[in-house]
Amino acid sequence: MANIKSAKKRILVTKTRYERNKAIKSGVKTAVRKVYAAVDAGDKAAADEALKGAISALSKAASKGVMHKSTASRKVSRLSLAVNKLEA
């Protein structure tokens, strides 16, 4: 265990950020899974709704620095492509 005050603070801050980042990443993964589940089911309406949520989650993650903006953009592009391939 750290003895220096600044080192103790770093441990606390790191833990807080880790938990926050983990929650955000988990939300992104869930949103992306919902899109692919709707696409696999062939449900265009559900896929569109899930896509809106996924884009929002990805954008927030990128803006908060949890995910690189290029990664988020690439994922949005691939999700959009998958949804647009569905014809209802």
PDB file of N, CA, C and O in Angstrom:
ATOM      1  N   MET A   1       0.845  -1.191   0.000  1.00  0.00           N
ATOM      2  CA  MET A   1       0.000   0.000   0.000  1.00  0.00           C
ATOM      3  C   MET A   1       0.878   1.238   0.000  1.00  0.00           C
ATOM      4  O   MET A   1       1.944   1.272   0.614  1.00  0.00           O
ATOM      5  N   ALA A   2       0.407   2.241  -0.697  1.00  0.00           N
ATOM      6  CA  ALA A   2       1.178   3.480  -0.813  1.00  0.00           C
ATOM      7  C   ALA A   2       1.222   4.221   0.527  1.00  0.00           C
ATOM      8  O   ALA A   2       0.271   4.176   1.308  1.00  0.00           O
ATOM      9  N   ASN A   3       2.331   4.895   0.773  1.00  0.00           N
ATOM     10  CA  ASN A   3       2.484   5.700   1.979  1.00  0.00           C
ATOM     11  C   ASN A   3       2.368   7.190   1.690  1.00  0.00           C
ATOM     12  O   ASN A   3       2.004   7.970   2.570  1.00  0.00           O
ATOM     13  N   ILE A   4       2.672   7.583   0.473  1.00  0.00           N
ATOM     14  CA  ILE A   4       2.676   8.993   0.105  1.00  0.00           C
ATOM     15  C   ILE A   4       1.248   9.429  -0.233  1.00  0.00           C
ATOM     16  O   ILE A   4       0.500   8.703  -0.888  1.00  0.00           O
ATOM     17  N   LYS A   5       0.890  10.624   0.225  1.00  0.00           N
ATOM     18  CA  LYS A   5      -0.470  11.125   0.068  1.00  0.00           C
ATOM     19  C   LYS A   5      -0.904  11.184  -1.394  1.00  0.00           C
ATOM     20  O   LYS A   5      -2.025  10.792  -1.717  1.00  0.00           O
ATOM     21  N   SER A   6      -0.042  11.664  -2.275  1.00  0.00           N
ATOM     22  CA  SER A   6      -0.399  11.779  -3.690  1.00  0.00           C
ATOM     23  C   SER A   6      -0.590  10.397  -4.322  1.00  0.00           C
ATOM     24  O   SER A   6      -1.430  10.220  -5.204  1.00  0.00           O
ATOM     25  N   ALA A   7       0.189   9.433  -3.865  1.00  0.00           N
ATOM     26  CA  ALA A   7       0.060   8.075  -4.398  1.00  0.00           C
ATOM     27  C   ALA A   7      -1.265   7.456  -3.954  1.00  0.00           C
ATOM     28  O   ALA A   7      -1.908   6.740  -4.721  1.00  0.00           O
ATOM     29  N   LYS A   8      -1.667   7.730  -2.727  1.00  0.00           N
ATOM     30  CA  LYS A   8      -2.959   7.239  -2.232  1.00  0.00           C
ATOM     31  C   LYS A   8      -4.099   7.837  -3.048  1.00  0.00           C
ATOM     32  O   LYS A   8      -5.058   7.147  -3.394  1.00  0.00           O
ATOM     33  N   LYS A   9      -3.984   9.134  -3.351  1.00  0.00           N
ATOM     34  CA  LYS A   9      -5.013   9.793  -4.151  1.00  0.00           C
ATOM     35  C   LYS A   9      -5.068   9.190  -5.553  1.00  0.00           C
ATOM     36  O   LYS A   9      -6.152   8.949  -6.084  1.00  0.00           O
ATOM     37  N   ARG A  10      -3.904   8.945  -6.152  1.00  0.00           N
ATOM     38  CA  ARG A  10      -3.864   8.355  -7.492  1.00  0.00           C
ATOM     39  C   ARG A  10      -4.591   7.011  -7.504  1.00  0.00           C
ATOM     40  O   ARG A  10      -5.311   6.696  -8.451  1.00  0.00           O
ATOM     41  N   ILE A  11      -4.397   6.224  -6.448  1.00  0.00           N
ATOM     42  CA  ILE A  11      -5.060   4.919  -6.374  1.00  0.00           C
ATOM     43  C   ILE A  11      -6.577   5.106  -6.375  1.00  0.00           C
ATOM     44  O   ILE A  11      -7.293   4.393  -7.078  1.00  0.00           O
ATOM     45  N   LEU A  12      -7.062   6.064  -5.587  1.00  0.00           N
ATOM     46  CA  LEU A  12      -8.498   6.319  -5.517  1.00  0.00           C
ATOM     47  C   LEU A  12      -9.046   6.828  -6.851  1.00  0.00           C
ATOM     48  O   LEU A  12     -10.092   6.374  -7.314  1.00  0.00           O
ATOM     49  N   VAL A  13      -8.339   7.764  -7.458  1.00  0.00           N
ATOM     50  CA  VAL A  13      -8.793   8.348  -8.719  1.00  0.00           C
ATOM     51  C   VAL A  13      -8.786   7.295  -9.826  1.00  0.00           C
ATOM     52  O   VAL A  13      -9.702   7.238 -10.647  1.00  0.00           O
ATOM     53  N   THR A  14      -7.755   6.471  -9.839  1.00  0.00           N
ATOM     54  CA  THR A  14      -7.658   5.419 -10.850  1.00  0.00           C
ATOM     55  C   THR A  14      -8.822   4.440 -10.726  1.00  0.00           C
ATOM     56  O   THR A  14      -9.416   4.032 -11.724  1.00  0.00           O
ATOM     57  N   LYS A  15      -9.136   4.072  -9.488  1.00  0.00           N
ATOM     58  CA  LYS A  15     -10.245   3.139  -9.258  1.00  0.00           C
ATOM     59  C   LYS A  15     -11.561   3.745  -9.715  1.00  0.00           C
ATOM     60  O   LYS A  15     -12.368   3.069 -10.354  1.00  0.00           O
ATOM     61  N   THR A  16     -11.782   5.010  -9.393  1.00  0.00           N
ATOM     62  CA  THR A  16     -13.018   5.698  -9.783  1.00  0.00           C
ATOM     63  C   THR A  16     -13.153   5.742 -11.300  1.00  0.00           C
ATOM     64  O   THR A  16     -14.210   5.425 -11.846  1.00  0.00           O
ATOM     65  N   ARG A  17     -12.086   6.136 -11.970  1.00  0.00           N
ATOM     66  CA  ARG A  17     -12.122   6.217 -13.442  1.00  0.00           C
ATOM     67  C   ARG A  17     -12.298   4.850 -14.077  1.00  0.00           C
ATOM     68  O   ARG A  17     -13.012   4.710 -15.070  1.00  0.00           O
ATOM     69  N   TYR A  18     -11.645   3.834 -13.504  1.00  0.00           N
ATOM     70  CA  TYR A  18     -11.756   2.470 -14.015  1.00  0.00           C
ATOM     71  C   TYR A  18     -13.216   2.013 -13.976  1.00  0.00           C
ATOM     72  O   TYR A  18     -13.730   1.455 -14.945  1.00  0.00           O
ATOM     73  N   GLU A  19     -13.870   2.259 -12.844  1.00  0.00           N
ATOM     74  CA  GLU A  19     -15.263   1.829 -12.702  1.00  0.00           C
ATOM     75  C   GLU A  19     -16.178   2.588 -13.659  1.00  0.00           C
ATOM     76  O   GLU A  19     -17.095   2.006 -14.238  1.00  0.00           O
ATOM     77  N   ARG A  20     -15.925   3.892 -13.823  1.00  0.00           N
ATOM     78  CA  ARG A  20     -16.727   4.703 -14.728  1.00  0.00           C
ATOM     79  C   ARG A  20     -16.545   4.236 -16.176  1.00  0.00           C
ATOM     80  O   ARG A  20     -17.519   4.071 -16.911  1.00  0.00           O
ATOM     81  N   ASN A  21     -15.293   4.028 -16.572  1.00  0.00           N
ATOM     82  CA  ASN A  21     -15.003   3.575 -17.936  1.00  0.00           C
ATOM     83  C   ASN A  21     -15.608   2.208 -18.196  1.00  0.00           C
ATOM     84  O   ASN A  21     -16.133   1.946 -19.278  1.00  0.00           O
ATOM     85  N   LYS A  22     -15.530   1.331 -17.188  1.00  0.00           N
ATOM     86  CA  LYS A  22     -16.058  -0.019 -17.339  1.00  0.00           C
ATOM     87  C   LYS A  22     -17.566   0.015 -17.566  1.00  0.00           C
ATOM     88  O   LYS A  22     -18.092  -0.720 -18.401  1.00  0.00           O
ATOM     89  N   ALA A  23     -18.257   0.872 -16.818  1.00  0.00           N
ATOM     90  CA  ALA A  23     -19.708   0.998 -16.966  1.00  0.00           C
ATOM     91  C   ALA A  23     -20.063   1.527 -18.356  1.00  0.00           C
ATOM     92  O   ALA A  23     -21.001   1.038 -18.986  1.00  0.00           O
ATOM     93  N   ILE A  24     -19.332   2.505 -18.825  1.00  0.00           N
ATOM     94  CA  ILE A  24     -19.606   3.086 -20.145  1.00  0.00           C
ATOM     95  C   ILE A  24     -19.352   2.055 -21.240  1.00  0.00           C
ATOM     96  O   ILE A  24     -20.159   1.910 -22.158  1.00  0.00           O
ATOM     97  N   LYS A  25     -18.227   1.334 -21.144  1.00  0.00           N
ATOM     98  CA  LYS A  25     -17.913   0.306 -22.149  1.00  0.00           C
ATOM     99  C   LYS A  25     -18.977  -0.787 -22.159  1.00  0.00           C
ATOM    100  O   LYS A  25     -19.367  -1.270 -23.222  1.00  0.00           O
ATOM    101  N   SER A  26     -19.440  -1.172 -20.984  1.00  0.00           N
ATOM    102  CA  SER A  26     -20.462  -2.206 -20.881  1.00  0.00           C
ATOM    103  C   SER A  26     -21.753  -1.749 -21.555  1.00  0.00           C
ATOM    104  O   SER A  26     -22.403  -2.522 -22.258  1.00  0.00           O
ATOM    105  N   GLY A  27     -22.120  -0.483 -21.334  1.00  0.00           N
ATOM    106  CA  GLY A  27     -23.317   0.059 -21.975  1.00  0.00           C
ATOM    107  C   GLY A  27     -23.205   0.084 -23.484  1.00  0.00           C
ATOM    108  O   GLY A  27     -24.173  -0.189 -24.194  1.00  0.00           O
ATOM    109  N   VAL A  28     -22.026   0.412 -23.968  1.00  0.00           N
ATOM    110  CA  VAL A  28     -21.792   0.427 -25.419  1.00  0.00           C
ATOM    111  C   VAL A  28     -21.939  -0.985 -25.991  1.00  0.00           C
ATOM    112  O   VAL A  28     -22.591  -1.184 -27.015  1.00  0.00           O
ATOM    113  N   LYS A  29     -21.329  -1.952 -25.322  1.00  0.00           N
ATOM    114  CA  LYS A  29     -21.399  -3.333 -25.809  1.00  0.00           C
ATOM    115  C   LYS A  29     -22.840  -3.839 -25.843  1.00  0.00           C
ATOM    116  O   LYS A  29     -23.244  -4.524 -26.783  1.00  0.00           O
ATOM    117  N   THR A  30     -23.609  -3.496 -24.812  1.00  0.00           N
ATOM    118  CA  THR A  30     -25.007  -3.907 -24.754  1.00  0.00           C
ATOM    119  C   THR A  30     -25.796  -3.289 -25.902  1.00  0.00           C
ATOM    120  O   THR A  30     -26.585  -3.970 -26.556  1.00  0.00           O
ATOM    121  N   ALA A  31     -25.584  -2.001 -26.144  1.00  0.00           N
ATOM    122  CA  ALA A  31     -26.296  -1.307 -27.220  1.00  0.00           C
ATOM    123  C   ALA A  31     -25.955  -1.908 -28.581  1.00  0.00           C
ATOM    124  O   ALA A  31     -26.831  -2.083 -29.428  1.00  0.00           O
ATOM    125  N   VAL A  32     -24.683  -2.221 -28.784  1.00  0.00           N
ATOM    126  CA  VAL A  32     -24.250  -2.806 -30.060  1.00  0.00           C
ATOM    127  C   VAL A  32     -24.857  -4.201 -30.231  1.00  0.00           C
ATOM    128  O   VAL A  32     -25.290  -4.564 -31.325  1.00  0.00           O
ATOM    129  N   ARG A  33     -24.885  -4.976 -29.148  1.00  0.00           N
ATOM    130  CA  ARG A  33     -25.478  -6.308 -29.208  1.00  0.00           C
ATOM    131  C   ARG A  33     -26.959  -6.250 -29.578  1.00  0.00           C
ATOM    132  O   ARG A  33     -27.451  -7.095 -30.326  1.00  0.00           O
ATOM    133  N   LYS A  34     -27.669  -5.245 -29.049  1.00  0.00           N
ATOM    134  CA  LYS A  34     -29.097  -5.100 -29.364  1.00  0.00           C
ATOM    135  C   LYS A  34     -29.305  -4.851 -30.851  1.00  0.00           C
ATOM    136  O   LYS A  34     -30.254  -5.365 -31.444  1.00  0.00           O
ATOM    137  N   VAL A  35     -28.420  -4.065 -31.452  1.00  0.00           N
ATOM    138  CA  VAL A  35     -28.532  -3.790 -32.888  1.00  0.00           C
ATOM    139  C   VAL A  35     -28.337  -5.075 -33.677  1.00  0.00           C
ATOM    140  O   VAL A  35     -29.137  -5.401 -34.554  1.00  0.00           O
ATOM    141  N   TYR A  36     -27.276  -5.800 -33.365  1.00  0.00           N
ATOM    142  CA  TYR A  36     -27.005  -7.030 -34.117  1.00  0.00           C
ATOM    143  C   TYR A  36     -28.083  -8.086 -33.885  1.00  0.00           C
ATOM    144  O   TYR A  36     -28.379  -8.867 -34.790  1.00  0.00           O
ATOM    145  N   ALA A  37     -28.671  -8.124 -32.698  1.00  0.00           N
ATOM    146  CA  ALA A  37     -29.753  -9.072 -32.427  1.00  0.00           C
ATOM    147  C   ALA A  37     -30.965  -8.744 -33.291  1.00  0.00           C
ATOM    148  O   ALA A  37     -31.609  -9.643 -33.833  1.00  0.00           O
ATOM    149  N   ALA A  38     -31.276  -7.445 -33.419  1.00  0.00           N
ATOM    150  CA  ALA A  38     -32.407  -7.031 -34.257  1.00  0.00           C
ATOM    151  C   ALA A  38     -32.126  -7.312 -35.730  1.00  0.00           C
ATOM    152  O   ALA A  38     -33.019  -7.711 -36.477  1.00  0.00           O
ATOM    153  N   VAL A  39     -30.887  -7.102 -36.136  1.00  0.00           N
ATOM    154  CA  VAL A  39     -30.518  -7.374 -37.532  1.00  0.00           C
ATOM    155  C   VAL A  39     -30.632  -8.876 -37.820  1.00  0.00           C
ATOM    156  O   VAL A  39     -31.142  -9.274 -38.867  1.00  0.00           O
ATOM    157  N   ASP A  40     -30.160  -9.695 -36.897  1.00  0.00           N
ATOM    158  CA  ASP A  40     -30.248 -11.151 -37.086  1.00  0.00           C
ATOM    159  C   ASP A  40     -31.703 -11.621 -37.138  1.00  0.00           C
ATOM    160  O   ASP A  40     -32.038 -12.565 -37.854  1.00  0.00           O
ATOM    161  N   ALA A  41     -32.560 -10.945 -36.367  1.00  0.00           N
ATOM    162  CA  ALA A  41     -33.979 -11.299 -36.364  1.00  0.00           C
ATOM    163  C   ALA A  41     -34.688 -10.766 -37.607  1.00  0.00           C
ATOM    164  O   ALA A  41     -35.802 -11.190 -37.916  1.00  0.00           O
ATOM    165  N   GLY A  42     -34.052  -9.845 -38.315  1.00  0.00           N
ATOM    166  CA  GLY A  42     -34.633  -9.283 -39.525  1.00  0.00           C
ATOM    167  C   GLY A  42     -35.675  -8.211 -39.249  1.00  0.00           C
ATOM    168  O   GLY A  42     -36.492  -7.899 -40.116  1.00  0.00           O
ATOM    169  N   ASP A  43     -35.653  -7.648 -38.055  1.00  0.00           N
ATOM    170  CA  ASP A  43     -36.630  -6.630 -37.644  1.00  0.00           C
ATOM    171  C   ASP A  43     -36.071  -5.232 -37.910  1.00  0.00           C
ATOM    172  O   ASP A  43     -35.274  -4.718 -37.125  1.00  0.00           O
ATOM    173  N   LYS A  44     -36.485  -4.628 -39.002  1.00  0.00           N
ATOM    174  CA  LYS A  44     -35.955  -3.317 -39.417  1.00  0.00           C
ATOM    175  C   LYS A  44     -36.305  -2.207 -38.424  1.00  0.00           C
ATOM    176  O   LYS A  44     -35.465  -1.359 -38.121  1.00  0.00           O
ATOM    177  N   ALA A  45     -37.525  -2.208 -37.925  1.00  0.00           N
ATOM    178  CA  ALA A  45     -37.958  -1.149 -36.999  1.00  0.00           C
ATOM    179  C   ALA A  45     -37.163  -1.213 -35.698  1.00  0.00           C
ATOM    180  O   ALA A  45     -36.683  -0.193 -35.203  1.00  0.00           O
ATOM    181  N   ALA A  46     -37.030  -2.403 -35.156  1.00  0.00           N
ATOM    182  CA  ALA A  46     -36.275  -2.575 -33.905  1.00  0.00           C
ATOM    183  C   ALA A  46     -34.801  -2.255 -34.117  1.00  0.00           C
ATOM    184  O   ALA A  46     -34.146  -1.693 -33.239  1.00  0.00           O
ATOM    185  N   ALA A  47     -34.293  -2.613 -35.274  1.00  0.00           N
ATOM    186  CA  ALA A  47     -32.887  -2.343 -35.585  1.00  0.00           C
ATOM    187  C   ALA A  47     -32.637  -0.841 -35.668  1.00  0.00           C
ATOM    188  O   ALA A  47     -31.606  -0.360 -35.200  1.00  0.00           O
ATOM    189  N   ASP A  48     -33.567  -0.100 -36.257  1.00  0.00           N
ATOM    190  CA  ASP A  48     -33.424   1.357 -36.347  1.00  0.00           C
ATOM    191  C   ASP A  48     -33.417   1.994 -34.962  1.00  0.00           C
ATOM    192  O   ASP A  48     -32.602   2.870 -34.674  1.00  0.00           O
ATOM    193  N   GLU A  49     -34.334   1.546 -34.107  1.00  0.00           N
ATOM    194  CA  GLU A  49     -34.396   2.082 -32.738  1.00  0.00           C
ATOM    195  C   GLU A  49     -33.118   1.750 -31.967  1.00  0.00           C
ATOM    196  O   GLU A  49     -32.557   2.602 -31.278  1.00  0.00           O
ATOM    197  N   ALA A  50     -32.671   0.510 -32.091  1.00  0.00           N
ATOM    198  CA  ALA A  50     -31.462   0.080 -31.389  1.00  0.00           C
ATOM    199  C   ALA A  50     -30.242   0.829 -31.923  1.00  0.00           C
ATOM    200  O   ALA A  50     -29.313   1.131 -31.173  1.00  0.00           O
ATOM    201  N   LEU A  51     -30.249   1.128 -33.224  1.00  0.00           N
ATOM    202  CA  LEU A  51     -29.136   1.862 -33.831  1.00  0.00           C
ATOM    203  C   LEU A  51     -29.028   3.264 -33.252  1.00  0.00           C
ATOM    204  O   LEU A  51     -27.925   3.742 -32.988  1.00  0.00           O
ATOM    205  N   LYS A  52     -30.164   3.931 -33.052  1.00  0.00           N
ATOM    206  CA  LYS A  52     -30.154   5.273 -32.458  1.00  0.00           C
ATOM    207  C   LYS A  52     -29.507   5.238 -31.079  1.00  0.00           C
ATOM    208  O   LYS A  52     -28.687   6.094 -30.746  1.00  0.00           O
ATOM    209  N   GLY A  53     -29.881   4.240 -30.280  1.00  0.00           N
ATOM    210  CA  GLY A  53     -29.316   4.106 -28.938  1.00  0.00           C
ATOM    211  C   GLY A  53     -27.829   3.801 -28.978  1.00  0.00           C
ATOM    212  O   GLY A  53     -27.057   4.322 -28.173  1.00  0.00           O
ATOM    213  N   ALA A  54     -27.435   2.961 -29.912  1.00  0.00           N
ATOM    214  CA  ALA A  54     -26.024   2.575 -30.026  1.00  0.00           C
ATOM    215  C   ALA A  54     -25.170   3.755 -30.475  1.00  0.00           C
ATOM    216  O   ALA A  54     -24.065   3.949 -29.969  1.00  0.00           O
ATOM    217  N   ILE A  55     -25.672   4.538 -31.416  1.00  0.00           N
ATOM    218  CA  ILE A  55     -24.930   5.708 -31.882  1.00  0.00           C
ATOM    219  C   ILE A  55     -24.739   6.696 -30.743  1.00  0.00           C
ATOM    220  O   ILE A  55     -23.665   7.275 -30.579  1.00  0.00           O
ATOM    221  N   SER A  56     -25.791   6.881 -29.964  1.00  0.00           N
ATOM    222  CA  SER A  56     -25.722   7.780 -28.811  1.00  0.00           C
ATOM    223  C   SER A  56     -24.683   7.293 -27.804  1.00  0.00           C
ATOM    224  O   SER A  56     -23.864   8.077 -27.324  1.00  0.00           O
ATOM    225  N   ALA A  57     -24.716   6.006 -27.488  1.00  0.00           N
ATOM    226  CA  ALA A  57     -23.777   5.435 -26.510  1.00  0.00           C
ATOM    227  C   ALA A  57     -22.341   5.535 -27.014  1.00  0.00           C
ATOM    228  O   ALA A  57     -21.436   5.862 -26.246  1.00  0.00           O
ATOM    229  N   LEU A  58     -22.129   5.256 -28.287  1.00  0.00           N
ATOM    230  CA  LEU A  58     -20.787   5.331 -28.868  1.00  0.00           C
ATOM    231  C   LEU A  58     -20.265   6.768 -28.883  1.00  0.00           C
ATOM    232  O   LEU A  58     -19.093   7.012 -28.595  1.00  0.00           O
ATOM    233  N   SER A  59     -21.134   7.708 -29.218  1.00  0.00           N
ATOM    234  CA  SER A  59     -20.724   9.114 -29.251  1.00  0.00           C
ATOM    235  C   SER A  59     -20.343   9.610 -27.861  1.00  0.00           C
ATOM    236  O   SER A  59     -19.355  10.327 -27.699  1.00  0.00           O
ATOM    237  N   LYS A  60     -21.128   9.229 -26.865  1.00  0.00           N
ATOM    238  CA  LYS A  60     -20.830   9.635 -25.494  1.00  0.00           C
ATOM    239  C   LYS A  60     -19.506   9.033 -25.024  1.00  0.00           C
ATOM    240  O   LYS A  60     -18.706   9.707 -24.376  1.00  0.00           O
ATOM    241  N   ALA A  61     -19.284   7.769 -25.353  1.00  0.00           N
ATOM    242  CA  ALA A  61     -18.039   7.118 -24.957  1.00  0.00           C
ATOM    243  C   ALA A  61     -16.843   7.802 -25.600  1.00  0.00           C
ATOM    244  O   ALA A  61     -15.806   7.979 -24.960  1.00  0.00           O
ATOM    245  N   ALA A  62     -16.984   8.188 -26.865  1.00  0.00           N
ATOM    246  CA  ALA A  62     -15.886   8.858 -27.559  1.00  0.00           C
ATOM    247  C   ALA A  62     -15.648  10.248 -26.986  1.00  0.00           C
ATOM    248  O   ALA A  62     -14.502  10.672 -26.835  1.00  0.00           O
ATOM    249  N   SER A  63     -16.729  10.960 -26.666  1.00  0.00           N
ATOM    250  CA  SER A  63     -16.568  12.316 -26.145  1.00  0.00           C
ATOM    251  C   SER A  63     -15.969  12.324 -24.751  1.00  0.00           C
ATOM    252  O   SER A  63     -15.305  13.287 -24.367  1.00  0.00           O
ATOM    253  N   LYS A  64     -16.197  11.265 -23.991  1.00  0.00           N
ATOM    254  CA  LYS A  64     -15.648  11.180 -22.637  1.00  0.00           C
ATOM    255  C   LYS A  64     -14.236  10.598 -22.613  1.00  0.00           C
ATOM    256  O   LYS A  64     -13.603  10.525 -21.560  1.00  0.00           O
ATOM    257  N   GLY A  65     -13.752  10.188 -23.779  1.00  0.00           N
ATOM    258  CA  GLY A  65     -12.394   9.670 -23.846  1.00  0.00           C
ATOM    259  C   GLY A  65     -12.260   8.210 -23.472  1.00  0.00           C
ATOM    260  O   GLY A  65     -11.149   7.702 -23.320  1.00  0.00           O
ATOM    261  N   VAL A  66     -13.392   7.528 -23.322  1.00  0.00           N
ATOM    262  CA  VAL A  66     -13.358   6.110 -22.980  1.00  0.00           C
ATOM    263  C   VAL A  66     -12.952   5.301 -24.206  1.00  0.00           C
ATOM    264  O   VAL A  66     -12.297   4.264 -24.104  1.00  0.00           O
ATOM    265  N   MET A  67     -13.356   5.803 -25.359  1.00  0.00           N
ATOM    266  CA  MET A  67     -13.087   5.126 -26.628  1.00  0.00           C
ATOM    267  C   MET A  67     -12.557   6.179 -27.599  1.00  0.00           C
ATOM    268  O   MET A  67     -12.985   7.333 -27.566  1.00  0.00           O
ATOM    269  N   HIS A  68     -11.642   5.787 -28.446  1.00  0.00           N
ATOM    270  CA  HIS A  68     -11.103   6.716 -29.436  1.00  0.00           C
ATOM    271  C   HIS A  68     -12.198   7.061 -30.432  1.00  0.00           C
ATOM    272  O   HIS A  68     -13.034   6.220 -30.762  1.00  0.00           O
ATOM    273  N   LYS A  69     -12.191   8.296 -30.909  1.00  0.00           N
ATOM    274  CA  LYS A  69     -13.264   8.747 -31.799  1.00  0.00           C
ATOM    275  C   LYS A  69     -13.293   7.967 -33.107  1.00  0.00           C
ATOM    276  O   LYS A  69     -14.364   7.766 -33.680  1.00  0.00           O
ATOM    277  N   SER A  70     -12.138   7.525 -33.585  1.00  0.00           N
ATOM    278  CA  SER A  70     -12.108   6.741 -34.824  1.00  0.00           C
ATOM    279  C   SER A  70     -12.729   5.366 -34.608  1.00  0.00           C
ATOM    280  O   SER A  70     -13.400   4.835 -35.493  1.00  0.00           O
ATOM    281  N   THR A  71     -12.506   4.801 -33.442  1.00  0.00           N
ATOM    282  CA  THR A  71     -13.094   3.496 -33.114  1.00  0.00           C
ATOM    283  C   THR A  71     -14.608   3.616 -33.073  1.00  0.00           C
ATOM    284  O   THR A  71     -15.321   2.788 -33.640  1.00  0.00           O
ATOM    285  N   ALA A  72     -15.093   4.645 -32.404  1.00  0.00           N
ATOM    286  CA  ALA A  72     -16.537   4.855 -32.316  1.00  0.00           C
ATOM    287  C   ALA A  72     -17.124   5.075 -33.708  1.00  0.00           C
ATOM    288  O   ALA A  72     -18.173   4.520 -34.035  1.00  0.00           O
ATOM    289  N   SER A  73     -16.457   5.874 -34.520  1.00  0.00           N
ATOM    290  CA  SER A  73     -16.929   6.149 -35.869  1.00  0.00           C
ATOM    291  C   SER A  73     -16.983   4.874 -36.708  1.00  0.00           C
ATOM    292  O   SER A  73     -17.936   4.654 -37.455  1.00  0.00           O
ATOM    293  N   ARG A  74     -15.968   4.049 -36.580  1.00  0.00           N
ATOM    294  CA  ARG A  74     -15.921   2.790 -37.334  1.00  0.00           C
ATOM    295  C   ARG A  74     -17.077   1.869 -36.922  1.00  0.00           C
ATOM    296  O   ARG A  74     -17.714   1.241 -37.768  1.00  0.00           O
ATOM    297  N   LYS A  75     -17.334   1.799 -35.622  1.00  0.00           N
ATOM    298  CA  LYS A  75     -18.414   0.947 -35.137  1.00  0.00           C
ATOM    299  C   LYS A  75     -19.776   1.453 -35.606  1.00  0.00           C
ATOM    300  O   LYS A  75     -20.642   0.663 -35.982  1.00  0.00           O
ATOM    301  N   VAL A  76     -19.963   2.781 -35.580  1.00  0.00           N
ATOM    302  CA  VAL A  76     -21.220   3.370 -36.058  1.00  0.00           C
ATOM    303  C   VAL A  76     -21.400   3.048 -37.533  1.00  0.00           C
ATOM    304  O   VAL A  76     -22.498   2.696 -37.966  1.00  0.00           O
ATOM    305  N   SER A  77     -20.334   3.167 -38.300  1.00  0.00           N
ATOM    306  CA  SER A  77     -20.397   2.892 -39.728  1.00  0.00           C
ATOM    307  C   SER A  77     -20.800   1.442 -40.003  1.00  0.00           C
ATOM    308  O   SER A  77     -21.641   1.172 -40.860  1.00  0.00           O
ATOM    309  N   ARG A  78     -20.196   0.525 -39.271  1.00  0.00           N
ATOM    310  CA  ARG A  78     -20.496  -0.897 -39.485  1.00  0.00           C
ATOM    311  C   ARG A  78     -21.920  -1.236 -39.055  1.00  0.00           C
ATOM    312  O   ARG A  78     -22.607  -2.020 -39.710  1.00  0.00           O
ATOM    313  N   LEU A  79     -22.353  -0.641 -37.954  1.00  0.00           N
ATOM    314  CA  LEU A  79     -23.734  -0.876 -37.504  1.00  0.00           C
ATOM    315  C   LEU A  79     -24.730  -0.313 -38.523  1.00  0.00           C
ATOM    316  O   LEU A  79     -25.721  -0.965 -38.851  1.00  0.00           O
ATOM    317  N   SER A  80     -24.465   0.886 -39.015  1.00  0.00           N
ATOM    318  CA  SER A  80     -25.356   1.513 -39.990  1.00  0.00           C
ATOM    319  C   SER A  80     -25.437   0.670 -41.263  1.00  0.00           C
ATOM    320  O   SER A  80     -26.512   0.495 -41.837  1.00  0.00           O
ATOM    321  N   LEU A  81     -24.310   0.163 -41.685  1.00  0.00           N
ATOM    322  CA  LEU A  81     -24.274  -0.679 -42.879  1.00  0.00           C
ATOM    323  C   LEU A  81     -25.124  -1.927 -42.686  1.00  0.00           C
ATOM    324  O   LEU A  81     -25.874  -2.324 -43.577  1.00  0.00           O
ATOM    325  N   ALA A  82     -24.996  -2.545 -41.505  1.00  0.00           N
ATOM    326  CA  ALA A  82     -25.759  -3.762 -41.223  1.00  0.00           C
ATOM    327  C   ALA A  82     -27.262  -3.482 -41.207  1.00  0.00           C
ATOM    328  O   ALA A  82     -28.050  -4.275 -41.722  1.00  0.00           O
ATOM    329  N   VAL A  83     -27.653  -2.358 -40.617  1.00  0.00           N
ATOM    330  CA  VAL A  83     -29.068  -2.002 -40.564  1.00  0.00           C
ATOM    331  C   VAL A  83     -29.581  -1.620 -41.932  1.00  0.00           C
ATOM    332  O   VAL A  83     -30.706  -1.976 -42.284  1.00  0.00           O
ATOM    333  N   ASN A  84     -28.787  -0.903 -42.717  1.00  0.00           N
ATOM    334  CA  ASN A  84     -29.230  -0.472 -44.041  1.00  0.00           C
ATOM    335  C   ASN A  84     -29.356  -1.633 -45.019  1.00  0.00           C
ATOM    336  O   ASN A  84     -30.079  -1.528 -46.010  1.00  0.00           O
ATOM    337  N   LYS A  85     -28.674  -2.722 -44.759  1.00  0.00           N
ATOM    338  CA  LYS A  85     -28.802  -3.898 -45.620  1.00  0.00           C
ATOM    339  C   LYS A  85     -30.160  -4.569 -45.453  1.00  0.00           C
ATOM    340  O   LYS A  85     -30.626  -5.292 -46.334  1.00  0.00           O
ATOM    341  N   LEU A  86     -30.791  -4.313 -44.293  1.00  0.00           N
ATOM    342  CA  LEU A  86     -32.135  -4.874 -44.056  1.00  0.00           C
ATOM    343  C   LEU A  86     -33.131  -4.094 -44.903  1.00  0.00           C
ATOM    344  O   LEU A  86     -33.098  -2.863 -44.924  1.00  0.00           O
ATOM    345  N   GLU A  87     -33.988  -4.775 -45.576  1.00  0.00           N
ATOM    346  CA  GLU A  87     -35.063  -4.128 -46.324  1.00  0.00           C
ATOM    347  C   GLU A  87     -36.383  -4.661 -45.803  1.00  0.00           C
ATOM    348  O   GLU A  87     -36.665  -5.858 -45.865  1.00  0.00           O
ATOM    349  N   ALA A  88     -37.175  -3.749 -45.292  1.00  0.00           N
ATOM    350  CA  ALA A  88     -38.445  -4.189 -44.696  1.00  0.00           C
ATOM    351  C   ALA A  88     -39.607  -3.991 -45.650  1.00  0.00           C
ATOM    352  O   ALA A  88     -40.746  -4.309 -45.309  1.00  0.00           O
TER     353      ALA A  88
END
